[in-house]
Structure formats: structure tokens, C-alpha cells
């Protein structure tokens, strides 16, 4: 059986745009008739996803799979690290939790995971035509190179040609690229088939002298200058620009608390597309103001983030808003915080056994256990959003006992979440993706403010993603020398003009 070809995108730093470039390549190859799949051997992110078979993987590879038009599969991201503190992470291998490890312990252990990585990769090569591989951070982290399993170490294992991307938007892109190449070993430099300057704003002609000098000094071709594309594709982590948005410029003000360990903030992207909903993120009481809706999002560490909320003064501000009639929505960890108690007597969340009082806005009690619930679900919302069809997934360790009315009911009638007055809580990630709950929520908030509701049919997140993937692919295809990219894989560009 013929194995898939591959291409790898590495970057000069975190945030250089590797994830989006990989998504663009996945889309381009799919448009060109190839069956493409993404791959990242080790991802560190708090934004995760549950596959159809109940396994956990990083959202970046989910987005890339969606761009390629294929089902997300945990083999596309065999190792996921979810930071739980400044010095440790939860380690997830093949979609299952292996436990929490301090960084030093993981670095000693990670080479033992190479067989898992190669099994996942090799099985994908049997099923797809092209594998688009994403690196992590920089391949020139000289203190980490000896045990590398995600950049050049992986490239050697799977014999991948490499595109090296630098971020010009943050400045110093020529030094980034030249310095990275200079710090690599000769065999690693030989793997690089082209350099990419990413996120450029302006006239490319101004760059020409710099490009020529860069090619001369590195002896590598620049295969593209990719513009700063105005596309809206789901972000992976805390570097996401949308988390810096602190101003709402639409009639309805939606404030999301930026918790220290915020996770799955992509849940709220559909709200940003609504013409009446202005979404912003707040990290302090002075930023909160008087929103029309206040959201407590998911978190990888509910206990510590609840303590932060309490110590920062935001707990008192949230309670004041709720008691003043402001609607409050908690999702996953945020839902747990809204309850009466959070029982962590096993130290699952906070590191030491303890039971904390919650915000007391919902009649719920949560007990944390080591077992993580991971499942995709469909549901129907209850009043005041009655009838809205929901699709999404649960991914959490707590078990919550509810005394009040449910937020929604699953397809089998099982109640989920809790509603009490103007306070709502649910474990359901992706709850706004269908578009129906977004529309009902906007109507609810408009009625409270006496505003005219929006009558247009809601756009589903799936349809919106498709639009954005095409825009992304078009922009990157125009900017890259696709002849060179295909040639690096030993293929001819099917769209090459003869």
C-alpha cells in the first residue's frame, strides 16, 4: 500500500502562525483533490475537544481536520498536555488521561512516548494521501533539542520536509529566521525546503532586498510572504488575539471573565458573529462595567480559578451583577463555580484536599473525582431558550448534583445543567455552534433591554467555518509558491499552469 506524502510547518517561535498555515494547507490539498490529514505529535493547550468515540485531543488539529473536510481523530494529536499549574500539566496520550506530571518528570518520560506517536502517524499514512504536520514552539530551543519529539526530532523520525515560518508582525523576522536556521544542525537545515514570512502588512516590494539577503545568508529559498489575513478561525490558546478584546461596540454587551486557566473559549465565537452581540473579555473589576450578559467560561483548574475570582474582587462583582438582575451564564468550570459547594476532598483540582463554597447562585453541589467524563451530545434547551437545538460535548471531572430546573435535556430526556432565575449553568461545550441558542439568547437579551430582535436566520458555526477556511486557503495559496511546496513532497502541483 502506498504511504502518504508529508509536509511539516515549523515556526521561529510560539504564535508564528503554524496552526493557521497548517489549516490552510489542509484546505488547499483537499481543494486539489487529495485526502489530507493534520498531525501534531505533542500539543500543549487548554482548548480541547472530544471525538465521536469519546477521546480527547487539541482543538488546533480538530480545526485542521475540519479544514481538510475529514472527521477529527485522536491519532492526529496523540499527546496533549493541558497545563494545570506553572510547572506541571495533565498528560493525555491517545485521548486518555495518563495523569498529572511536573515538567521535569514529563521531560524524562516523553521519549518513551515515541512508539505511541509513530503508531498514530503510521496508521494515518495508510489512510490519507498527504499528512500536514505542525511543529511546536521553535526547533532552535537548544535546551530541549536532545529529547525533541515534536520539531526536527519528529521530522527525522518520519522523514518530513520542513517549511519554516517567521512572524513579521511582531518584528525582527529576518533575525528570527536567520537565527533559527543558524542554530540548527546541518542535517536539520537540509530538511528545510523553504522559508515563509507570515502576517505581513504592506507592499511586498519593500521586502525584496531583505528577502534576497535572507536567501543568500541561509542558502534557503523564501517560498512565500503571507499577508495578515482577515479570517476568523478558532484560536488554540492564551495567545489568541480575541482574548485582548476589551470593548463591546454592538448594542448588547457580553462580558466573559478571563480566568487564569481559561479553556475552550472558542465556545463563544458564534456569539461574536451575531450583529447585536458585542463580546469582550475582562480580567478585573474595573473592566467589568454593566454588561447585558456575564459569562464564566471553562477552566482547567476550577478550584484555583475560583480562589482567584474571590481574591481579585470579581466574585463580589459577579454577585452584585446577578443580584441586580444581570443574566449570568456558567459553562463547565464556570458552571461549577456558580453552585453552592465544590468538594475536592481527593485533591483532584486544587492539589490539596478541600471543600470550597461556590458563588451560591445555583442550587448545585459538585464533587470532583479522578474520572473524566468525555462524550459528544445533542440536546434541547429549556425555558427561557426553549426548543433551541444544541450539539456539543462534555469534558470534565466533576459530578454535579442539581436541585433546580435543568438548562437543557439530552436526546434521551436526561436533564443537564441548571437554571435559577437569571442564572444559567451547563457542562455543554459548543452549545452555541448550531446557531439556535445564539438567536434565542439574543432575543432574550433584547427583550430585557426593549430592543428590536434580529430576524435573520442564524448562521451555524459549521457554515461559518467553511466560509473562513476558503478565505484562508485562497489567501495562502496566492502567497505561497505551491509548485515548491508540492515538489518538496515529490508531487506536481495539480493547478500548475502549463
Buried (B, 14 or more C-beta within 10 A) or exposed (E): EEEBBBBBBBBBBEBBBBBBBBBBBBBBBBBBEBBBBBBBBBBBBBBBBBBEEBBBBBBBBBBBBBBBBBEBBBBBBBBBBBBBBEEBBBBBBBBEBBEBBEBEEBEEEBEEBBEBBBEBBEEBBEBBBBBBBBBBBBBBBEEBBEEBBBBBBBBEBBEBBBBBBBBBBEEEBBEBBBBBBEBBEEEBBEBBBBBBBBBBEEEEEEBEEBBEEBEEEBEBBBBBBBBBBEBBBBBBBBEBEBBEBEEBEEBBBBBBBBBBBBBBBBBBBBBBBBEBBBBBBBBEBEBBEEBBBBBBBBBBBBBBBBBBBBEBEBBEBBBEBBEEEBBBBBBBBBBBBBBBBBBBEEEBBBBEEBEBEBBEBBBBBBBBBEEBBBBBBBBBBBEBBEEBEBBBBBBBBBEBEBEBEBBBBBEEEEBBBBBBEBBBBBBBBBBBBBBBBBBBBBBBBBEBEEBEEBEEEBBBBEEBBBEBBBBBBBBBBEBBBBBBBBBBBEBEBEEEEE
